[in-house]
Amino acid sequence: MVITQEIKDVISKAPFIPITTASVHGEPHMIVVGKVAEIREADVLGFGIYKMEITQQNIKDNGMMQVIIATMEGGPKGFRLTGKACIEEKMILFKAEKAEVLL
């Protein structure tokens, strides 16, 4: 399991969440989303789609994505999640394959 209870706790406290995708040419594209819409089983996070044209195209092209989860609440704590994403209806579904401690 990549998304531990500690990571879930930080997700609930994070004021915003940066996500980064990459184009087919390797150009990074970072956006900020307000919250994780849902945490599913099997290390999957769901993000609601609002516009995100470039992000959606990058996901369709290669699926690579990173998510930063961080908070200052209760002391600084953060994680970088790396994995693959897909689009399902009006959701980006991100499967975390690796978690790194940031703070």
N, C-alpha and C positions, 0 to 999 in steps of 0.2 A: 504494500500500500504506500503510495507516494504522498497523498494528501492525508496527513495525520490530524489528530484532534487539535494539536497545537496550531497547525496551519489553518484549520477551520475556525479556531478562535480568533486568529489574526484577521481572517477574511471578514468576520462579523464586525470587527472594529475599524477596518480600513476605511478612511474617509473617501477615497477614490482609488481606482485601480488602473494603472497603465498597462496596455497590452501592445505588443510589437509583433508585426508580421514582416515578411520580406517578399520583394518582387522576384520574378524569375531571374532578374539580373543581380539579385542579392542586395538591393537597396532596402534598408530598413524603413518601416513606416510605423510610428508610434502614435497611439491615440489614448485618451483617458476615458474610462467609463465610470459611472457612478458606483455601481455595486455589482456583485455576482448575483444574477437572478435566481440561480439555484445550484445546489451541490448535489450531484447525482452519485450513485454507486460507481465503483470501478474508476475512481480518480477523475471524474468528469465534472467540469464546471460549465454552467450555462450562462451566457451573456445575451441580453436582449439586443436586437439590432435596431438602431436608429441611424439611418443613412449609412455610414461606414462603407461607401462605395469602393475605395481603394483597399481597405481591409478585407472586404468580401472577395474582391478580385484576387488578392494575394492568397487567401485561403483556398480559393478554387484552383489556383495555379500550382500551389505546392503544399499547403496545409501547415507549414512551419509557423509556430507561434510561441511567444514568451509572455508570461504574466508576472507582474511584480505585485506582491502583497506586502504592505507595510503599515505600521501604526506607531504612534508615539504614546498611545493610551496604555498606562501601566508600565511605561518604560519602552524604549525603542526596540522594535522587533520586526523582522522582515524576511521574506523568502522570494527567490526567483524560481518560477516554475517553467519548465521547458517541455514542449510536447507537440502534438498535432491537433489541428482543429478541422472541423467541417461545419457546413451550414445545413440546418434542418429547420425548415419553415422560417420562422422569424427569430431563430436562436443561433448563436455561434456556440457549438459544443466543443470544448477544449479538453483533451485527454492529457493529463499531466504524466510525463514519463520520467521526470527527474525534478528534484527539489534541492535548492541550495540555500543555505542560511546566509542572509545579507547583514543583519545587525545582531 
